[in-house]
Amino acid sequence: MTEVVPVSIRRATNNDWALIWPIVSAVIATGDTYSLAPESTEQAAHAYWMAPGNQTYVAFLDKEIVGTYVLRANQQGLGSHVANGSYMVKPGRYGHGIGAALGEHSLAAARAAGFRAMQFNAVVSTNMRAVALWQRLGFVIVGTVPKAFRHRQRGLVDFHVMHRFL
Ligand SMILES: CC(C)(COP(=O)(O)OP(=O)(O)OC[C@H]1O[C@@H](n2cnc3c(N)ncnc32)[C@H](O)[C@@H]1OP(=O)(O)O)[C@@H](O)C(=O)NCCC(=O)NCCS
């Protein structure tokens, strides 16, 4: 990693969406990390990222939003003690510890919200930066779903399910 930048992280409001959408749009456009379709409309992305029941957070570097994550229950009802998270760093800002800061913040937020574990359902197996980051934060690959993701460049690749207790 090069220089680690100090970010401040807070809950997002709907007013932040105008600065979150360019990040979501740019991340999904590459079609190599998220199931959300690259051609998703802003409205569809808003419904996914800012859904009622989501805890959405933004990371600031000075006044610029450089990352965002969503914390939610992974399942309803009897599975609702396990959290799920989704993370996006602004392209061009990768490799400066922002993803790690989001991840660590989300683990603390999940603990504070009473979750007992965190599970990622769909980590693209070729997304080495993400896999390595989550492993460093204590997640283990508990299973791999073969050919579950249509990678824009590589075709059918696997999803890892990653998990850690809190
Ligand atoms: C994945 C993502 C959140 C990581 O954010 P980031 O700010 O780049 O992450 P960090 O800088 O905190 O850490 C990245 C780590 O991956 C490592 N890394 C980078 N490229 C790598 C590669 N090709 N292989 C293995 N490790 C790699 C870095 O060295 C760093 O680890 P270190 O701190 O031990 O040096 C960000 O790249 C992103 O938003 N990607 C697009 C969306 C996405 O993939 N979201 C996650 C879906 S599961």
The ligand as an SDF file (V2000), in Angstrom:
LIG
                    3D

 48 50  0  0  0  0  0  0  0  0999 V2000
  -12.2050   -3.5790   -2.6780 C   0  0  0  0  0  0  0  0  0  0  0  0
  -12.0570   -2.1250   -2.2060 C   0  0  0  0  0  0  0  0  0  0  0  0
  -13.2390   -1.7580   -1.3050 C   0  0  0  0  0  0  0  0  0  0  0  0
  -10.7510   -2.0130   -1.4230 C   0  0  0  0  0  0  0  0  0  0  0  0
  -10.5790   -0.6740   -1.0710 O   0  0  0  0  0  0  0  0  0  0  0  0
   -9.0990   -0.0290   -1.0140 P   0  0  0  0  0  0  0  0  0  0  0  0
   -9.2550    1.3260   -0.4520 O   0  0  0  0  0  0  0  0  0  0  0  0
   -8.4560   -0.1650   -2.3320 O   0  0  0  0  0  0  0  0  0  0  0  0
   -8.4490   -1.0140    0.0360 O   0  0  0  0  0  0  0  0  0  0  0  0
   -7.1720   -0.7870    0.9660 P   0  0  0  0  0  0  0  0  0  0  0  0
   -6.2740    0.2300    0.3530 O   0  0  0  0  0  0  0  0  0  0  0  0
   -7.6490   -0.5250    2.3500 O   0  0  0  0  0  0  0  0  0  0  0  0
   -6.5140   -2.2160    0.9790 O   0  0  0  0  0  0  0  0  0  0  0  0
   -6.3410   -2.9460   -0.1990 C   0  0  0  0  0  0  0  0  0  0  0  0
   -5.4840   -4.1200    0.1240 C   0  0  0  0  0  0  0  0  0  0  0  0
   -5.4470   -5.0080   -0.9860 O   0  0  0  0  0  0  0  0  0  0  0  0
   -4.0860   -5.2230   -1.3670 C   0  0  0  0  0  0  0  0  0  0  0  0
   -4.1120   -5.4520   -2.8020 N   0  0  0  0  0  0  0  0  0  0  0  0
   -4.2240   -4.5520   -3.7750 C   0  0  0  0  0  0  0  0  0  0  0  0
   -4.2450   -5.1540   -4.9690 N   0  0  0  0  0  0  0  0  0  0  0  0
   -4.1000   -6.4780   -4.7310 C   0  0  0  0  0  0  0  0  0  0  0  0
   -4.0350   -7.6310   -5.5440 C   0  0  0  0  0  0  0  0  0  0  0  0
   -4.1190   -7.5520   -6.8870 N   0  0  0  0  0  0  0  0  0  0  0  0
   -3.8930   -8.8410   -4.9370 N   0  0  0  0  0  0  0  0  0  0  0  0
   -3.8300   -8.9480   -3.6070 C   0  0  0  0  0  0  0  0  0  0  0  0
   -3.8810   -7.8810   -2.7800 N   0  0  0  0  0  0  0  0  0  0  0  0
   -4.0250   -6.6660   -3.3410 C   0  0  0  0  0  0  0  0  0  0  0  0
   -3.3750   -3.9750   -0.9580 C   0  0  0  0  0  0  0  0  0  0  0  0
   -2.0120   -4.2310   -0.8490 O   0  0  0  0  0  0  0  0  0  0  0  0
   -4.0530   -3.7010    0.3770 C   0  0  0  0  0  0  0  0  0  0  0  0
   -3.5690   -4.5490    1.4010 O   0  0  0  0  0  0  0  0  0  0  0  0
   -2.5170   -4.0250    2.4820 P   0  0  0  0  0  0  0  0  0  0  0  0
   -3.2080   -2.9700    3.2540 O   0  0  0  0  0  0  0  0  0  0  0  0
   -2.2200   -5.2570    3.2880 O   0  0  0  0  0  0  0  0  0  0  0  0
   -1.3630   -3.5160    1.6940 O   0  0  0  0  0  0  0  0  0  0  0  0
  -11.9720   -1.1350   -3.4050 C   0  0  0  0  0  0  0  0  0  0  0  0
  -10.8850   -1.4850   -4.2100 O   0  0  0  0  0  0  0  0  0  0  0  0
  -13.2430   -1.0660   -4.2400 C   0  0  0  0  0  0  0  0  0  0  0  0
  -14.1500   -0.2970   -3.9420 O   0  0  0  0  0  0  0  0  0  0  0  0
  -13.2920   -1.8970   -5.3060 N   0  0  0  0  0  0  0  0  0  0  0  0
  -14.4540   -1.9080   -6.2040 C   0  0  0  0  0  0  0  0  0  0  0  0
  -15.7020   -2.4400   -5.4870 C   0  0  0  0  0  0  0  0  0  0  0  0
  -15.4160   -3.7150   -4.7100 C   0  0  0  0  0  0  0  0  0  0  0  0
  -14.7080   -4.5920   -5.1730 O   0  0  0  0  0  0  0  0  0  0  0  0
  -16.0140   -3.7930   -3.4950 N   0  0  0  0  0  0  0  0  0  0  0  0
  -15.8890   -4.9570   -2.6530 C   0  0  0  0  0  0  0  0  0  0  0  0
  -16.7960   -6.0330   -3.0950 C   0  0  0  0  0  0  0  0  0  0  0  0
  -16.6000   -7.5150   -2.1070 S   0  0  0  0  0  0  0  0  0  0  0  0
  1  2  1  0
  2  3  1  0
  2  4  1  0
  2 36  1  0
  4  5  1  0
  5  6  1  0
  6  7  2  0
  6  8  1  0
  6  9  1  0
  9 10  1  0
 10 11  2  0
 10 12  1  0
 10 13  1  0
 13 14  1  0
 14 15  1  0
 15 16  1  0
 15 30  1  0
 16 17  1  0
 17 18  1  0
 17 28  1  0
 18 19  1  0
 18 27  1  0
 19 20  2  0
 20 21  1  0
 21 22  1  0
 21 27  2  0
 22 23  1  0
 22 24  2  0
 24 25  1  0
 25 26  2  0
 26 27  1  0
 28 29  1  0
 28 30  1  0
 30 31  1  0
 31 32  1  0
 32 33  2  0
 32 34  1  0
 32 35  1  0
 36 37  1  0
 36 38  1  0
 38 39  2  0
 38 40  1  0
 40 41  1  0
 41 42  1  0
 42 43  1  0
 43 44  2  0
 43 45  1  0
 45 46  1  0
 46 47  1  0
 47 48  1  0
M  END
$$$$
